[in-house]
Amino acid sequence: MRRPLRGEARSPSDWLGVLLSTPATEYSQFAAALAFLGHLPPAEVAARLEKQVQHLQEQISNARSAD
């Protein structure tokens, strides 16, 4: 997973949001973000997880088209 750039994650909730919405190469990073879900508003969690789904669907689509 790419690390948040300095300007991207200015607070713990920003950092958590990036972890939730960006696919990680290491599952443990995503699992850590899931452990702290309660620190974000439910609507933001839903939006970030939806973004995660979109990223993953793009990766799957790209992998299928590469075959």
mmCIF file of the N, C-alpha and C atoms, coordinates in Angstrom:
data_MODEL
# 
_entry.id   MODEL 
# 
loop_
_atom_site.group_PDB 
_atom_site.id 
_atom_site.type_symbol 
_atom_site.label_atom_id 
_atom_site.label_alt_id 
_atom_site.label_comp_id 
_atom_site.label_asym_id 
_atom_site.label_entity_id 
_atom_site.label_seq_id 
_atom_site.pdbx_PDB_ins_code 
_atom_site.Cartn_x 
_atom_site.Cartn_y 
_atom_site.Cartn_z 
_atom_site.occupancy 
_atom_site.B_iso_or_equiv 
_atom_site.pdbx_formal_charge 
_atom_site.auth_seq_id 
_atom_site.auth_comp_id 
_atom_site.auth_asym_id 
_atom_site.auth_atom_id 
_atom_site.pdbx_PDB_model_num 
ATOM 1   N N  . MET A 1 1  ? 0.835   -1.182  0.000   1.00 0.00 ? 1  MET A N  1 
ATOM 2   C CA . MET A 1 1  ? 0.000   0.000   0.000   1.00 0.00 ? 1  MET A CA 1 
ATOM 3   C C  . MET A 1 1  ? 0.871   1.234   0.000   1.00 0.00 ? 1  MET A C  1 
ATOM 4   N N  . ARG A 1 2  ? 0.462   2.208   -0.728  1.00 0.00 ? 2  ARG A N  1 
ATOM 5   C CA . ARG A 1 2  ? 1.220   3.452   -0.690  1.00 0.00 ? 2  ARG A CA 1 
ATOM 6   C C  . ARG A 1 2  ? 0.916   4.173   0.610   1.00 0.00 ? 2  ARG A C  1 
ATOM 7   N N  . ARG A 1 3  ? 1.912   4.810   1.131   1.00 0.00 ? 3  ARG A N  1 
ATOM 8   C CA . ARG A 1 3  ? 1.717   5.567   2.371   1.00 0.00 ? 3  ARG A CA 1 
ATOM 9   C C  . ARG A 1 3  ? 1.106   6.919   2.040   1.00 0.00 ? 3  ARG A C  1 
ATOM 10  N N  . PRO A 1 4  ? 0.247   7.440   2.920   1.00 0.00 ? 4  PRO A N  1 
ATOM 11  C CA . PRO A 1 4  ? -0.324  8.752   2.657   1.00 0.00 ? 4  PRO A CA 1 
ATOM 12  C C  . PRO A 1 4  ? 0.778   9.808   2.560   1.00 0.00 ? 4  PRO A C  1 
ATOM 13  N N  . LEU A 1 5  ? 0.636   10.696  1.623   1.00 0.00 ? 5  LEU A N  1 
ATOM 14  C CA . LEU A 1 5  ? 1.580   11.794  1.515   1.00 0.00 ? 5  LEU A CA 1 
ATOM 15  C C  . LEU A 1 5  ? 1.343   12.767  2.655   1.00 0.00 ? 5  LEU A C  1 
ATOM 16  N N  . ARG A 1 6  ? 2.338   13.577  2.942   1.00 0.00 ? 6  ARG A N  1 
ATOM 17  C CA . ARG A 1 6  ? 2.209   14.502  4.073   1.00 0.00 ? 6  ARG A CA 1 
ATOM 18  C C  . ARG A 1 6  ? 0.947   15.343  3.999   1.00 0.00 ? 6  ARG A C  1 
ATOM 19  N N  . GLY A 1 7  ? 0.611   15.834  2.836   1.00 0.00 ? 7  GLY A N  1 
ATOM 20  C CA . GLY A 1 7  ? -0.570  16.678  2.700   1.00 0.00 ? 7  GLY A CA 1 
ATOM 21  C C  . GLY A 1 7  ? -1.882  15.925  2.749   1.00 0.00 ? 7  GLY A C  1 
ATOM 22  N N  . GLU A 1 8  ? -1.849  14.605  2.593   1.00 0.00 ? 8  GLU A N  1 
ATOM 23  C CA . GLU A 1 8  ? -3.075  13.817  2.556   1.00 0.00 ? 8  GLU A CA 1 
ATOM 24  C C  . GLU A 1 8  ? -3.620  13.479  3.940   1.00 0.00 ? 8  GLU A C  1 
ATOM 25  N N  . ALA A 1 9  ? -2.777  13.014  4.797   1.00 0.00 ? 9  ALA A N  1 
ATOM 26  C CA . ALA A 1 9  ? -3.234  12.539  6.103   1.00 0.00 ? 9  ALA A CA 1 
ATOM 27  C C  . ALA A 1 9  ? -2.719  13.463  7.191   1.00 0.00 ? 9  ALA A C  1 
ATOM 28  N N  . ARG A 1 10 ? -3.533  14.401  7.566   1.00 0.00 ? 10 ARG A N  1 
ATOM 29  C CA . ARG A 1 10 ? -3.118  15.384  8.564   1.00 0.00 ? 10 ARG A CA 1 
ATOM 30  C C  . ARG A 1 10 ? -3.620  15.043  9.962   1.00 0.00 ? 10 ARG A C  1 
ATOM 31  N N  . SER A 1 11 ? -4.510  14.095  10.052  1.00 0.00 ? 11 SER A N  1 
ATOM 32  C CA . SER A 1 11 ? -5.029  13.698  11.354  1.00 0.00 ? 11 SER A CA 1 
ATOM 33  C C  . SER A 1 11 ? -5.204  12.178  11.361  1.00 0.00 ? 11 SER A C  1 
ATOM 34  N N  . PRO A 1 12 ? -5.392  11.605  12.533  1.00 0.00 ? 12 PRO A N  1 
ATOM 35  C CA . PRO A 1 12 ? -5.626  10.154  12.586  1.00 0.00 ? 12 PRO A CA 1 
ATOM 36  C C  . PRO A 1 12 ? -6.833  9.724   11.754  1.00 0.00 ? 12 PRO A C  1 
ATOM 37  N N  . SER A 1 13 ? -7.891  10.542  11.734  1.00 0.00 ? 13 SER A N  1 
ATOM 38  C CA . SER A 1 13 ? -9.061  10.151  10.946  1.00 0.00 ? 13 SER A CA 1 
ATOM 39  C C  . SER A 1 13 ? -8.769  10.239  9.451   1.00 0.00 ? 13 SER A C  1 
ATOM 40  N N  . ASP A 1 14 ? -7.909  11.175  9.025   1.00 0.00 ? 14 ASP A N  1 
ATOM 41  C CA . ASP A 1 14 ? -7.494  11.227  7.615   1.00 0.00 ? 14 ASP A CA 1 
ATOM 42  C C  . ASP A 1 14 ? -6.706  9.974   7.265   1.00 0.00 ? 14 ASP A C  1 
ATOM 43  N N  . TRP A 1 15 ? -5.774  9.607   8.133   1.00 0.00 ? 15 TRP A N  1 
ATOM 44  C CA . TRP A 1 15 ? -4.956  8.406   7.925   1.00 0.00 ? 15 TRP A CA 1 
ATOM 45  C C  . TRP A 1 15 ? -5.847  7.174   7.830   1.00 0.00 ? 15 TRP A C  1 
ATOM 46  N N  . LEU A 1 16 ? -6.797  7.080   8.741   1.00 0.00 ? 16 LEU A N  1 
ATOM 47  C CA . LEU A 1 16 ? -7.711  5.951   8.748   1.00 0.00 ? 16 LEU A CA 1 
ATOM 48  C C  . LEU A 1 16 ? -8.541  5.926   7.473   1.00 0.00 ? 16 LEU A C  1 
ATOM 49  N N  . GLY A 1 17 ? -8.995  7.082   7.047   1.00 0.00 ? 17 GLY A N  1 
ATOM 50  C CA . GLY A 1 17 ? -9.770  7.162   5.813   1.00 0.00 ? 17 GLY A CA 1 
ATOM 51  C C  . GLY A 1 17 ? -8.991  6.674   4.610   1.00 0.00 ? 17 GLY A C  1 
ATOM 52  N N  . VAL A 1 18 ? -7.714  7.040   4.529   1.00 0.00 ? 18 VAL A N  1 
ATOM 53  C CA . VAL A 1 18 ? -6.870  6.583   3.427   1.00 0.00 ? 18 VAL A CA 1 
ATOM 54  C C  . VAL A 1 18 ? -6.710  5.068   3.479   1.00 0.00 ? 18 VAL A C  1 
ATOM 55  N N  . LEU A 1 19 ? -6.488  4.527   4.648   1.00 0.00 ? 19 LEU A N  1 
ATOM 56  C CA . LEU A 1 19 ? -6.337  3.072   4.777   1.00 0.00 ? 19 LEU A CA 1 
ATOM 57  C C  . LEU A 1 19 ? -7.606  2.322   4.380   1.00 0.00 ? 19 LEU A C  1 
ATOM 58  N N  . LEU A 1 20 ? -8.758  2.895   4.706   1.00 0.00 ? 20 LEU A N  1 
ATOM 59  C CA . LEU A 1 20 ? -10.021 2.234   4.388   1.00 0.00 ? 20 LEU A CA 1 
ATOM 60  C C  . LEU A 1 20 ? -10.358 2.309   2.909   1.00 0.00 ? 20 LEU A C  1 
ATOM 61  N N  . SER A 1 21 ? -9.965  3.378   2.254   1.00 0.00 ? 21 SER A N  1 
ATOM 62  C CA . SER A 1 21 ? -10.404 3.578   0.873   1.00 0.00 ? 21 SER A CA 1 
ATOM 63  C C  . SER A 1 21 ? -9.393  3.166   -0.182  1.00 0.00 ? 21 SER A C  1 
ATOM 64  N N  . THR A 1 22 ? -8.185  2.829   0.216   1.00 0.00 ? 22 THR A N  1 
ATOM 65  C CA . THR A 1 22 ? -7.139  2.485   -0.735  1.00 0.00 ? 22 THR A CA 1 
ATOM 66  C C  . THR A 1 22 ? -6.709  1.034   -0.526  1.00 0.00 ? 22 THR A C  1 
ATOM 67  N N  . PRO A 1 23 ? -6.776  0.226   -1.578  1.00 0.00 ? 23 PRO A N  1 
ATOM 68  C CA . PRO A 1 23 ? -6.342  -1.165  -1.422  1.00 0.00 ? 23 PRO A CA 1 
ATOM 69  C C  . PRO A 1 23 ? -4.895  -1.253  -0.931  1.00 0.00 ? 23 PRO A C  1 
ATOM 70  N N  . ALA A 1 24 ? -4.654  -2.158  -0.033  1.00 0.00 ? 24 ALA A N  1 
ATOM 71  C CA . ALA A 1 24 ? -3.320  -2.336  0.543   1.00 0.00 ? 24 ALA A CA 1 
ATOM 72  C C  . ALA A 1 24 ? -2.693  -3.619  0.019   1.00 0.00 ? 24 ALA A C  1 
ATOM 73  N N  . THR A 1 25 ? -1.391  -3.590  -0.115  1.00 0.00 ? 25 THR A N  1 
ATOM 74  C CA . THR A 1 25 ? -0.699  -4.812  -0.514  1.00 0.00 ? 25 THR A CA 1 
ATOM 75  C C  . THR A 1 25 ? -0.551  -5.759  0.670   1.00 0.00 ? 25 THR A C  1 
ATOM 76  N N  . GLU A 1 26 ? -0.652  -5.231  1.864   1.00 0.00 ? 26 GLU A N  1 
ATOM 77  C CA . GLU A 1 26 ? -0.575  -6.036  3.080   1.00 0.00 ? 26 GLU A CA 1 
ATOM 78  C C  . GLU A 1 26 ? -1.918  -5.996  3.787   1.00 0.00 ? 26 GLU A C  1 
ATOM 79  N N  . TYR A 1 27 ? -2.515  -7.158  3.959   1.00 0.00 ? 27 TYR A N  1 
ATOM 80  C CA . TYR A 1 27 ? -3.829  -7.222  4.597   1.00 0.00 ? 27 TYR A CA 1 
ATOM 81  C C  . TYR A 1 27 ? -3.806  -6.605  5.990   1.00 0.00 ? 27 TYR A C  1 
ATOM 82  N N  . SER A 1 28 ? -2.695  -6.721  6.693   1.00 0.00 ? 28 SER A N  1 
ATOM 83  C CA . SER A 1 28 ? -2.643  -6.231  8.079   1.00 0.00 ? 28 SER A CA 1 
ATOM 84  C C  . SER A 1 28 ? -2.931  -4.735  8.167   1.00 0.00 ? 28 SER A C  1 
ATOM 85  N N  . GLN A 1 29 ? -2.594  -3.965  7.144   1.00 0.00 ? 29 GLN A N  1 
ATOM 86  C CA . GLN A 1 29 ? -2.884  -2.534  7.163   1.00 0.00 ? 29 GLN A CA 1 
ATOM 87  C C  . GLN A 1 29 ? -4.386  -2.293  7.104   1.00 0.00 ? 29 GLN A C  1 
ATOM 88  N N  . PHE A 1 30 ? -5.077  -3.038  6.241   1.00 0.00 ? 30 PHE A N  1 
ATOM 89  C CA . PHE A 1 30 ? -6.525  -2.909  6.144   1.00 0.00 ? 30 PHE A CA 1 
ATOM 90  C C  . PHE A 1 30 ? -7.187  -3.390  7.429   1.00 0.00 ? 30 PHE A C  1 
ATOM 91  N N  . ALA A 1 31 ? -6.686  -4.488  7.983   1.00 0.00 ? 31 ALA A N  1 
ATOM 92  C CA . ALA A 1 31 ? -7.232  -5.012  9.240   1.00 0.00 ? 31 ALA A CA 1 
ATOM 93  C C  . ALA A 1 31 ? -7.063  -3.996  10.374  1.00 0.00 ? 31 ALA A C  1 
ATOM 94  N N  . ALA A 1 32 ? -5.937  -3.311  10.391  1.00 0.00 ? 32 ALA A N  1 
ATOM 95  C CA . ALA A 1 32 ? -5.719  -2.279  11.413  1.00 0.00 ? 32 ALA A CA 1 
ATOM 96  C C  . ALA A 1 32 ? -6.743  -1.161  11.252  1.00 0.00 ? 32 ALA A C  1 
ATOM 97  N N  . ALA A 1 33 ? -6.999  -0.776  10.013  1.00 0.00 ? 33 ALA A N  1 
ATOM 98  C CA . ALA A 1 33 ? -7.997  0.270   9.783   1.00 0.00 ? 33 ALA A CA 1 
ATOM 99  C C  . ALA A 1 33 ? -9.376  -0.183  10.246  1.00 0.00 ? 33 ALA A C  1 
ATOM 100 N N  . LEU A 1 34 ? -9.723  -1.433  9.989   1.00 0.00 ? 34 LEU A N  1 
ATOM 101 C CA . LEU A 1 34 ? -11.016 -1.949  10.423  1.00 0.00 ? 34 LEU A CA 1 
ATOM 102 C C  . LEU A 1 34 ? -11.154 -1.913  11.945  1.00 0.00 ? 34 LEU A C  1 
ATOM 103 N N  . ALA A 1 35 ? -10.055 -2.124  12.645  1.00 0.00 ? 35 ALA A N  1 
ATOM 104 C CA . ALA A 1 35 ? -10.088 -2.121  14.110  1.00 0.00 ? 35 ALA A CA 1 
ATOM 105 C C  . ALA A 1 35 ? -10.444 -0.750  14.672  1.00 0.00 ? 35 ALA A C  1 
ATOM 106 N N  . PHE A 1 36 ? -10.223 0.311   13.884  1.00 0.00 ? 36 PHE A N  1 
ATOM 107 C CA . PHE A 1 36 ? -10.475 1.664   14.367  1.00 0.00 ? 36 PHE A CA 1 
ATOM 108 C C  . PHE A 1 36 ? -11.667 2.333   13.688  1.00 0.00 ? 36 PHE A C  1 
ATOM 109 N N  . LEU A 1 37 ? -12.526 1.550   13.068  1.00 0.00 ? 37 LEU A N  1 
ATOM 110 C CA . LEU A 1 37 ? -13.693 2.104   12.379  1.00 0.00 ? 37 LEU A CA 1 
ATOM 111 C C  . LEU A 1 37 ? -14.539 3.025   13.250  1.00 0.00 ? 37 LEU A C  1 
ATOM 112 N N  . GLY A 1 38 ? -14.634 2.709   14.507  1.00 0.00 ? 38 GLY A N  1 
ATOM 113 C CA . GLY A 1 38 ? -15.480 3.472   15.416  1.00 0.00 ? 38 GLY A CA 1 
ATOM 114 C C  . GLY A 1 38 ? -15.064 4.920   15.605  1.00 0.00 ? 38 GLY A C  1 
ATOM 115 N N  . HIS A 1 39 ? -13.887 5.277   15.125  1.00 0.00 ? 39 HIS A N  1 
ATOM 116 C CA . HIS A 1 39 ? -13.412 6.649   15.276  1.00 0.00 ? 39 HIS A CA 1 
ATOM 117 C C  . HIS A 1 39 ? -13.857 7.562   14.142  1.00 0.00 ? 39 HIS A C  1 
ATOM 118 N N  . LEU A 1 40 ? -14.565 7.017   13.170  1.00 0.00 ? 40 LEU A N  1 
ATOM 119 C CA . LEU A 1 40 ? -15.073 7.807   12.053  1.00 0.00 ? 40 LEU A CA 1 
ATOM 120 C C  . LEU A 1 40 ? -16.597 7.755   12.043  1.00 0.00 ? 40 LEU A C  1 
ATOM 121 N N  . PRO A 1 41 ? -17.217 8.794   11.495  1.00 0.00 ? 41 PRO A N  1 
ATOM 122 C CA . PRO A 1 41 ? -18.681 8.764   11.367  1.00 0.00 ? 41 PRO A CA 1 
ATOM 123 C C  . PRO A 1 41 ? -19.112 7.629   10.420  1.00 0.00 ? 41 PRO A C  1 
ATOM 124 N N  . PRO A 1 42 ? -20.235 6.979   10.697  1.00 0.00 ? 42 PRO A N  1 
ATOM 125 C CA . PRO A 1 42 ? -20.682 5.858   9.871   1.00 0.00 ? 42 PRO A CA 1 
ATOM 126 C C  . PRO A 1 42 ? -20.786 6.189   8.377   1.00 0.00 ? 42 PRO A C  1 
ATOM 127 N N  . ALA A 1 43 ? -21.254 7.374   8.041   1.00 0.00 ? 43 ALA A N  1 
ATOM 128 C CA . ALA A 1 43 ? -21.381 7.742   6.624   1.00 0.00 ? 43 ALA A CA 1 
ATOM 129 C C  . ALA A 1 43 ? -20.015 7.803   5.948   1.00 0.00 ? 43 ALA A C  1 
ATOM 130 N N  . GLU A 1 44 ? -19.009 8.281   6.661   1.00 0.00 ? 44 GLU A N  1 
ATOM 131 C CA . GLU A 1 44 ? -17.665 8.335   6.088   1.00 0.00 ? 44 GLU A CA 1 
ATOM 132 C C  . GLU A 1 44 ? -17.089 6.933   5.914   1.00 0.00 ? 44 GLU A C  1 
ATOM 133 N N  . VAL A 1 45 ? -17.330 6.065   6.889   1.00 0.00 ? 45 VAL A N  1 
ATOM 134 C CA . VAL A 1 45 ? -16.861 4.678   6.781   1.00 0.00 ? 45 VAL A CA 1 
ATOM 135 C C  . VAL A 1 45 ? -17.478 4.025   5.540   1.00 0.00 ? 45 VAL A C  1 
ATOM 136 N N  . ALA A 1 46 ? -18.773 4.200   5.364   1.00 0.00 ? 46 ALA A N  1 
ATOM 137 C CA . ALA A 1 46 ? -19.455 3.605   4.209   1.00 0.00 ? 46 ALA A CA 1 
ATOM 138 C C  . ALA A 1 46 ? -18.878 4.145   2.905   1.00 0.00 ? 46 ALA A C  1 
ATOM 139 N N  . ALA A 1 47 ? -18.644 5.438   2.835   1.00 0.00 ? 47 ALA A N  1 
ATOM 140 C CA . ALA A 1 47 ? -18.094 6.044   1.618   1.00 0.00 ? 47 ALA A CA 1 
ATOM 141 C C  . ALA A 1 47 ? -16.682 5.534   1.345   1.00 0.00 ? 47 ALA A C  1 
ATOM 142 N N  . ARG A 1 48 ? -15.868 5.431   2.370   1.00 0.00 ? 48 ARG A N  1 
ATOM 143 C CA . ARG A 1 48 ? -14.488 4.960   2.197   1.00 0.00 ? 48 ARG A CA 1 
ATOM 144 C C  . ARG A 1 48 ? -14.455 3.497   1.775   1.00 0.00 ? 48 ARG A C  1 
ATOM 145 N N  . LEU A 1 49 ? -15.317 2.683   2.369   1.00 0.00 ? 49 LEU A N  1 
ATOM 146 C CA . LEU A 1 49 ? -15.348 1.273   1.996   1.00 0.00 ? 49 LEU A CA 1 
ATOM 147 C C  . LEU A 1 49 ? -15.876 1.096   0.569   1.00 0.00 ? 49 LEU A C  1 
ATOM 148 N N  . GLU A 1 50 ? -16.808 1.930   0.163   1.00 0.00 ? 50 GLU A N  1 
ATOM 149 C CA . GLU A 1 50 ? -17.293 1.885   -1.214  1.00 0.00 ? 50 GLU A CA 1 
ATOM 150 C C  . GLU A 1 50 ? -16.166 2.232   -2.181  1.00 0.00 ? 50 GLU A C  1 
ATOM 151 N N  . LYS A 1 51 ? -15.339 3.181   -1.803  1.00 0.00 ? 51 LYS A N  1 
ATOM 152 C CA . LYS A 1 51 ? -14.185 3.533   -2.635  1.00 0.00 ? 51 LYS A CA 1 
ATOM 153 C C  . LYS A 1 51 ? -13.214 2.349   -2.722  1.00 0.00 ? 51 LYS A C  1 
ATOM 154 N N  . GLN A 1 52 ? -13.032 1.657   -1.621  1.00 0.00 ? 52 GLN A N  1 
ATOM 155 C CA . GLN A 1 52 ? -12.197 0.452   -1.601  1.00 0.00 ? 52 GLN A CA 1 
ATOM 156 C C  . GLN A 1 52 ? -12.747 -0.586  -2.584  1.00 0.00 ? 52 GLN A C  1 
ATOM 157 N N  . VAL A 1 53 ? -14.054 -0.789  -2.564  1.00 0.00 ? 53 VAL A N  1 
ATOM 158 C CA . VAL A 1 53 ? -14.692 -1.738  -3.476  1.00 0.00 ? 53 VAL A CA 1 
ATOM 159 C C  . VAL A 1 53 ? -14.452 -1.325  -4.923  1.00 0.00 ? 53 VAL A C  1 
ATOM 160 N N  . GLN A 1 54 ? -14.596 -0.049  -5.223  1.00 0.00 ? 54 GLN A N  1 
ATOM 161 C CA . GLN A 1 54 ? -14.374 0.433   -6.592  1.00 0.00 ? 54 GLN A CA 1 
ATOM 162 C C  . GLN A 1 54 ? -12.940 0.169   -7.047  1.00 0.00 ? 54 GLN A C  1 
ATOM 163 N N  . HIS A 1 55 ? -11.979 0.441   -6.176  1.00 0.00 ? 55 HIS A N  1 
ATOM 164 C CA . HIS A 1 55 ? -10.572 0.179   -6.508  1.00 0.00 ? 55 HIS A CA 1 
ATOM 165 C C  . HIS A 1 55 ? -10.356 -1.310  -6.791  1.00 0.00 ? 55 HIS A C  1 
ATOM 166 N N  . LEU A 1 56 ? -10.912 -2.146  -5.941  1.00 0.00 ? 56 LEU A N  1 
ATOM 167 C CA . LEU A 1 56 ? -10.734 -3.586  -6.114  1.00 0.00 ? 56 LEU A CA 1 
ATOM 168 C C  . LEU A 1 56 ? -11.413 -4.088  -7.384  1.00 0.00 ? 56 LEU A C  1 
ATOM 169 N N  . GLN A 1 57 ? -12.600 -3.548  -7.697  1.00 0.00 ? 57 GLN A N  1 
ATOM 170 C CA . GLN A 1 57 ? -13.280 -3.943  -8.931  1.00 0.00 ? 57 GLN A CA 1 
ATOM 171 C C  . GLN A 1 57 ? -12.460 -3.541  -10.157 1.00 0.00 ? 57 GLN A C  1 
ATOM 172 N N  . GLU A 1 58 ? -11.820 -2.375  -10.109 1.00 0.00 ? 58 GLU A N  1 
ATOM 173 C CA . GLU A 1 58 ? -10.950 -1.944  -11.199 1.00 0.00 ? 58 GLU A CA 1 
ATOM 174 C C  . GLU A 1 58 ? -9.762  -2.884  -11.355 1.00 0.00 ? 58 GLU A C  1 
ATOM 175 N N  . GLN A 1 59 ? -9.165  -3.283  -10.228 1.00 0.00 ? 59 GLN A N  1 
ATOM 176 C CA . GLN A 1 59 ? -8.031  -4.204  -10.285 1.00 0.00 ? 59 GLN A CA 1 
ATOM 177 C C  . GLN A 1 59 ? -8.443  -5.551  -10.872 1.00 0.00 ? 59 GLN A C  1 
ATOM 178 N N  . ILE A 1 60 ? -9.601  -6.045  -10.487 1.00 0.00 ? 60 ILE A N  1 
ATOM 179 C CA . ILE A 1 60 ? -10.102 -7.310  -11.015 1.00 0.00 ? 60 ILE A CA 1 
ATOM 180 C C  . ILE A 1 60 ? -10.371 -7.191  -12.510 1.00 0.00 ? 60 ILE A C  1 
ATOM 181 N N  . SER A 1 61 ? -11.006 -6.121  -12.912 1.00 0.00 ? 61 SER A N  1 
ATOM 182 C CA . SER A 1 61 ? -11.303 -5.898  -14.326 1.00 0.00 ? 61 SER A CA 1 
ATOM 183 C C  . SER A 1 61 ? -10.021 -5.816  -15.147 1.00 0.00 ? 61 SER A C  1 
ATOM 184 N N  . ASN A 1 62 ? -9.029  -5.092  -14.633 1.00 0.00 ? 62 ASN A N  1 
ATOM 185 C CA . ASN A 1 62 ? -7.743  -4.969  -15.331 1.00 0.00 ? 62 ASN A CA 1 
ATOM 186 C C  . ASN A 1 62 ? -7.031  -6.313  -15.429 1.00 0.00 ? 62 ASN A C  1 
ATOM 187 N N  . ALA A 1 63 ? -7.100  -7.099  -14.378 1.00 0.00 ? 63 ALA A N  1 
ATOM 188 C CA . ALA A 1 63 ? -6.454  -8.415  -14.393 1.00 0.00 ? 63 ALA A CA 1 
ATOM 189 C C  . ALA A 1 63 ? -7.143  -9.337  -15.395 1.00 0.00 ? 63 ALA A C  1 
ATOM 190 N N  . ARG A 1 64 ? -8.447  -9.281  -15.464 1.00 0.00 ? 64 ARG A N  1 
ATOM 191 C CA . ARG A 1 64 ? -9.183  -10.128 -16.410 1.00 0.00 ? 64 ARG A CA 1 
ATOM 192 C C  . ARG A 1 64 ? -8.904  -9.720  -17.850 1.00 0.00 ? 64 ARG A C  1 
ATOM 193 N N  . SER A 1 65 ? -8.800  -8.423  -18.105 1.00 0.00 ? 65 SER A N  1 
ATOM 194 C CA . SER A 1 65 ? -8.556  -7.966  -19.478 1.00 0.00 ? 65 SER A CA 1 
ATOM 195 C C  . SER A 1 65 ? -7.115  -8.220  -19.907 1.00 0.00 ? 65 SER A C  1 
ATOM 196 N N  . ALA A 1 66 ? -6.214  -8.395  -18.956 1.00 0.00 ? 66 ALA A N  1 
ATOM 197 C CA . ALA A 1 66 ? -4.812  -8.682  -19.281 1.00 0.00 ? 66 ALA A CA 1 
ATOM 198 C C  . ALA A 1 66 ? -4.611  -10.128 -19.719 1.00 0.00 ? 66 ALA A C  1 
ATOM 199 N N  . ASP A 1 67 ? -5.561  -10.977 -19.379 1.00 0.00 ? 67 ASP A N  1 
ATOM 200 C CA . ASP A 1 67 ? -5.435  -12.417 -19.728 1.00 0.00 ? 67 ASP A CA 1 
ATOM 201 C C  . ASP A 1 67 ? -5.720  -12.670 -21.177 1.00 0.00 ? 67 ASP A C  1 
# 
